[in-house]
């Protein structure tokens, strides 16, 4: 919702304007009985709030605000009991933008205690991020929130791109095999309200007008004495007594409330910096923000327009080599978002305004410019220069207006060496709007970090092994965002001579060696006459980056979580007749989400069975459970799903840990937590209902040998792979029907490793032993 709607009614079964000037929710008649007795429930206090600080000739648009619902501890209805927070938590989150809220909602689903604070008095009201990628929607589905996000704005089905009046492309936008297909539009304000509402359901309120002014991390010395490393806003020691620190909660943070001026000491096991591009947490960590600040400025306008441009309902890009570039995105409620490159004298005025109001305390300075130095009408004038011969006119009040300077930066490290402090979202990386990576990268950061924190908090994982994978995986992803978004920016804004940012590689101590994102792209004629060159540039760029922009592709970084995928073996003749890996998908890649069914009356996708914010998913591809694959599954069942001695697979009892393939004791499943840690999903081919799968499992055991008992007891979901061979799940994963396959899918829906069923018990035990801690009772 971009602006408040007039009163509506559903009296005929669909929404339409209401005749009454007062909506039912605001009508006192709906809050009393026929005898005048008042309802116990009362609507919370609300009000209209402008969505922009700058009007156009039509004025300002407004959106209804509900501070008592969304403004956290500063809300009217936040009572004293709610306002009192524990002084000791598992995780302290500094910042309640998208990344901080996403970490919080994942931790809430894991039962991890946390507090989340933010310097703002309320959530984002309007504007800012505008689109969400399919991979983000997959994570939101896993968190149970996708239905609240879908449908807020249109799906970007088509794309039109013009350069100097010549059409370079007009056709369908890039789509992927996710159930969510392409990029959908939604504003950051709506996303943040969805997140805040979700946290309220979990009994958590954002603590507003608060920030971390300094923090210490205690560490144990060899002799047992406790010392503290100190990070303060002014680089000074806080004087916190290190010996008084709880060894189980080594992070001590001073939380300052800007409204009251009061300070509070909070102890935590981990601190998450989610405080934006000018992050104080990052600066207190002493982490350089590598990259560059460009002199490229954009004005951003959400507004209703009248235009003769024929593709206003498509995602559109219009480039003028003389005046700059513009981007158009259709929005909800008839609005269009315009990104307009500001050049020449207007850009000089914006730069002067930025110099006057730069945040002195931030190493990166402003990203959003509040003293704009330019009006909406001047932004429209620039837009029309770029759009000529088409014209654009304002047709309604300004919904949002902002000016942004493009920064391209990635923090040199996302985590402290002791793994107690982590940053993500804009605190860790900033870039241009191209590719819609801002909001989406924050979701990917949170999906990667939060389950790792949860396992470490509960003592189920070794922090020294698991947590470093966050920096390794997410920082190289951010580097590619900078290269992809940066190359796209330079194409649209005619900045071919502006070099891409030099960023650090995996170790963080040397410049990254990479194939420069524009090195193999044709150089465009600066006068704009080479249309074929522009089309070739786009072809090559999207051949490399289309799936990355949709979120389903990314750099695969070998870590303990996703080891290097072995290369296929080749026989003496140089050919391979049979697949040499259990599955064709590389470790570290997104786990595909093929269509399956869960019984005669329910069809779905594989992800529907991969539930649990912190669970590993053991996906077993068993073909039709007959032939040679049956004996291999029986071996997996005996060795991997062997219960603890004398008990069921889900009820751990004390026992030594034998070799997983020794045939005695317990397998990896019971060793690492059983059903509390794993979802076991059996994907069976050619079977219609789970009952038939169970019957096939019984038949496959052979005589009186109950070789499949462990597997039958461990399986949480049976997915029937009943589609034709050219689109079934076995085909998607590249599984050999004679041998089957076992895939470990991480909690963030990434392939961790795979193995043949007969080798899987030992291979998975070795894999999990690299970072998980066996159950102790």
BELSULCOR-V459112 format. One record per backbone hydrogen bond with DSSP energy under -1.0 kcal/mol. NH is the residue of the N-H (numbers start at 1). CO is the residue of the C=O. E is the energy in kcal/mol with one decimal. If there is no record, write none. Layout:
{{NH CO E} {NH CO E}}
This chain:
{{4 62 -2.1} {9 16 -2.6} {13 10 -2.2} {16 9 -1.6} {18 7 -2.4} {26 23 -1.5} {27 24 -1.1} {30 27 -1.9} {31 28 -1.8} {33 37 -2.5} {36 33 -1.7} {39 31 -2.8} {47 65 -1.5} {49 63 -1.7} {51 61 -2.2} {56 59 -1.6} {59 56 -1.7} {61 398 -2.7} {63 49 -2.5} {65 47 -4.1} {69 66 -1.7} {70 66 -1.9} {71 67 -2.2} {73 206 -2.2} {74 71 -1.5} {75 72 -2.1} {78 75 -1.2} {79 77 -1.2} {83 79 -2.1} {84 80 -1.5} {89 267 -2.5} {91 113 -1.6} {92 270 -2.4} {93 115 -3.1} {94 272 -2.9} {95 117 -3.4} {101 97 -2.4} {102 98 -2.4} {103 99 -2.4} {104 100 -2.1} {105 101 -2.6} {106 102 -1.7} {107 103 -2.5} {108 104 -2.5} {109 105 -1.2} {112 107 -2.2} {115 91 -1.6} {117 93 -2.6} {118 207 -2.4} {132 184 -3.2} {135 550 -1.6} {137 133 -1.8} {138 134 -1.8} {139 135 -1.7} {140 136 -2.5} {141 137 -2.2} {142 138 -1.8} {143 139 -1.8} {144 141 -1.3} {145 140 -3.3} {148 145 -1.1} {150 146 -2.7} {152 149 -1.5} {156 183 -3.0} {157 155 -1.7} {159 171 -2.9} {160 315 -2.4} {161 169 -3.1} {162 317 -2.6} {163 166 -2.6} {164 319 -3.2} {166 163 -1.9} {168 161 -2.8} {169 161 -1.7} {171 159 -2.1} {173 157 -3.4} {176 181 -1.5} {181 178 -1.5} {182 180 -2.0} {184 132 -2.2} {185 154 -1.8} {186 130 -1.3} {188 127 -1.0} {188 129 -1.6} {191 187 -1.9} {192 188 -2.9} {193 189 -1.9} {194 190 -2.0} {195 191 -2.2} {196 192 -2.9} {197 193 -2.5} {198 194 -1.9} {199 195 -2.3} {200 196 -2.0} {201 197 -1.5} {203 200 -1.8} {204 199 -2.7} {207 116 -2.7} {209 120 -1.7} {210 118 -2.5} {211 256 -2.0} {213 254 -2.6} {215 231 -3.5} {216 252 -2.8} {217 229 -2.2} {218 250 -2.5} {219 227 -2.6} {221 225 -2.9} {224 221 -1.8} {227 219 -2.4} {229 217 -2.4} {231 215 -3.0} {233 213 -1.5} {235 232 -1.3} {244 241 -1.1} {245 242 -1.4} {249 246 -1.2} {251 268 -2.5} {252 216 -2.8} {253 266 -3.1} {254 214 -3.1} {255 264 -3.5} {256 211 -3.0} {257 262 -2.7} {258 209 -2.9} {261 257 -2.8} {264 255 -1.8} {266 253 -2.8} {267 87 -3.0} {268 251 -2.7} {269 90 -1.1} {270 90 -1.7} {271 420 -2.6} {272 92 -2.7} {273 422 -3.7} {274 94 -3.0} {279 276 -1.2} {283 279 -1.3} {284 280 -2.9} {285 281 -1.9} {287 282 -1.9} {290 410 -1.2} {292 408 -2.5} {294 406 -2.2} {298 404 -3.0} {299 340 -2.6} {300 402 -3.3} {301 338 -2.3} {302 400 -2.5} {303 336 -2.1} {306 393 -2.5} {308 391 -1.2} {314 311 -2.1} {315 158 -2.3} {316 328 -2.5} {317 160 -2.2} {318 326 -2.0} {319 162 -2.2} {320 324 -3.2} {324 320 -2.8} {326 318 -2.0} {327 339 -2.2} {328 316 -3.0} {329 337 -2.3} {331 335 -2.9} {335 332 -1.7} {336 303 -2.0} {337 329 -3.0} {338 301 -2.6} {339 327 -2.5} {340 299 -2.7} {341 325 -2.6} {342 297 -2.6} {348 344 -1.7} {349 345 -1.9} {350 346 -2.1} {351 347 -2.5} {352 348 -2.0} {353 349 -2.3} {354 350 -2.3} {355 351 -2.1} {356 352 -1.7} {357 353 -1.3} {362 359 -1.5} {369 403 -3.3} {372 370 -1.5} {379 375 -2.1} {380 376 -2.6} {381 377 -2.1} {382 378 -2.2} {383 379 -2.2} {384 380 -2.4} {385 381 -1.5} {386 382 -1.9} {387 383 -2.6} {388 384 -1.3} {390 387 -2.0} {393 306 -2.5} {395 304 -3.1} {398 59 -2.2} {399 302 -2.6} {400 302 -1.3} {402 300 -1.9} {404 298 -3.0} {405 367 -2.3} {406 296 -2.5} {408 292 -3.0} {409 430 -2.1} {410 290 -2.3} {411 428 -2.9} {412 288 -2.5} {416 421 -2.1} {419 416 -2.2} {422 271 -2.3} {423 414 -2.5} {424 273 -1.6} {427 424 -1.3} {428 425 -1.9} {429 425 -1.5} {430 409 -2.2} {436 433 -2.3} {441 437 -3.0} {442 438 -1.5} {443 439 -1.5} {444 440 -2.1} {445 441 -2.7} {446 442 -2.4} {447 443 -2.7} {448 444 -1.7} {449 445 -2.5} {450 446 -2.5} {453 449 -2.3} {454 450 -2.3} {455 451 -2.2} {456 452 -2.0} {457 453 -2.9} {458 454 -1.8} {459 456 -1.3} {460 455 -2.5} {462 771 -3.0} {465 462 -1.5} {466 462 -2.8} {467 463 -1.4} {469 466 -1.4} {470 467 -1.7} {472 468 -1.9} {473 469 -2.5} {474 470 -2.6} {475 471 -2.0} {477 473 -1.0} {478 474 -2.3} {479 475 -2.2} {480 476 -1.8} {481 477 -2.1} {482 478 -2.2} {483 479 -1.9} {484 480 -3.2} {485 481 -3.0} {486 482 -2.0} {487 483 -2.2} {488 484 -2.1} {489 485 -2.5} {490 486 -2.2} {491 487 -1.7} {492 488 -2.3} {493 489 -2.8} {495 490 -2.3} {498 495 -1.8} {505 510 -2.8} {512 503 -3.9} {519 516 -2.0} {521 518 -1.3} {528 525 -2.3} {531 529 -1.4} {534 530 -1.5} {535 531 -2.4} {536 532 -2.4} {537 533 -2.3} {538 534 -2.2} {539 535 -2.5} {540 536 -2.5} {541 537 -2.7} {542 538 -2.6} {543 539 -1.8} {544 540 -1.5} {545 541 -2.1} {546 542 -2.1} {549 545 -2.6} {551 548 -1.2} {552 547 -1.4} {553 547 -1.1} {559 562 -1.1} {571 575 -1.5} {574 571 -2.1} {584 733 -2.1} {588 751 -3.3} {589 586 -1.7} {591 749 -2.1} {596 604 -2.1} {597 720 -1.7} {598 602 -3.1} {602 599 -1.1} {604 596 -2.8} {606 594 -2.2} {608 605 -1.5} {609 606 -2.2} {610 607 -1.1} {611 609 -1.2} {616 677 -2.5} {617 745 -2.9} {618 679 -3.3} {619 743 -3.0} {620 681 -3.2} {621 741 -3.0} {622 683 -2.4} {625 622 -2.8} {630 627 -1.4} {632 628 -1.1} {633 629 -2.2} {634 630 -2.1} {635 631 -1.8} {636 632 -2.1} {637 633 -2.7} {638 634 -2.4} {639 635 -2.3} {640 636 -3.0} {641 637 -1.0} {647 644 -2.4} {651 648 -1.2} {662 659 -2.3} {667 642 -1.9} {669 640 -2.0} {671 667 -2.3} {672 668 -2.1} {673 670 -1.2} {674 669 -3.2} {676 673 -1.5} {677 674 -1.6} {678 674 -2.0} {679 616 -2.5} {681 618 -2.5} {682 717 -2.3} {683 620 -3.3} {684 719 -2.0} {685 623 -4.6} {686 721 -1.4} {693 689 -1.2} {694 690 -2.5} {695 691 -2.2} {696 692 -2.3} {697 693 -2.5} {698 694 -2.2} {699 695 -2.4} {700 696 -2.2} {705 702 -1.5} {707 705 -1.6} {709 706 -1.4} {712 708 -2.7} {713 709 -2.3} {714 710 -1.6} {715 711 -2.2} {716 680 -2.5} {717 680 -1.7} {719 682 -3.0} {720 597 -3.1} {721 684 -3.4} {722 720 -1.5} {727 724 -2.2} {732 728 -2.0} {733 729 -2.2} {735 730 -2.5} {740 736 -3.3} {741 621 -1.8} {742 755 -2.4} {743 619 -2.9} {744 753 -2.9} {745 617 -3.0} {746 750 -3.2} {749 746 -2.0} {751 589 -2.9} {752 744 -3.3} {753 744 -1.0} {755 742 -2.2} {759 756 -1.5} {760 756 -1.4} {763 759 -2.2} {764 760 -3.3} {765 761 -1.8} {766 762 -2.4} {767 763 -2.3} {768 764 -3.0} {769 765 -2.1} {770 767 -1.2} {771 768 -1.8} {772 768 -3.2} {773 460 -2.7} {775 671 -2.7}}
